[in-house]
Amino acid sequence: MKAAELRESTVDELLKKDRDLRKELFNLRFQHATGEIENPMRIRAIKKEIARIQTVITEKNQRKAS
């Protein structure tokens, strides 16, 4: 998901998406450790998506504080 699309979401929606992605990342790491992972590059993509979401949440909170 692009950052522009994330900026249209509310903070609550972003936090929910962040929680879901962190659960998925945990499961992917577990699969990687057991050697069952099909697409190891998905781990990197999930990490970047979490970072994008955190960035947008920070931007929204700073805008709200100003």
Secondary structure, DSSP 8 states (H G I E B T S, - for coil): --HHHHHTS-HHHHHHHHHHHHHHHHHHHHHHHHT--S-THHHHHHHHHHHHHHHHHHHHHHHHH-
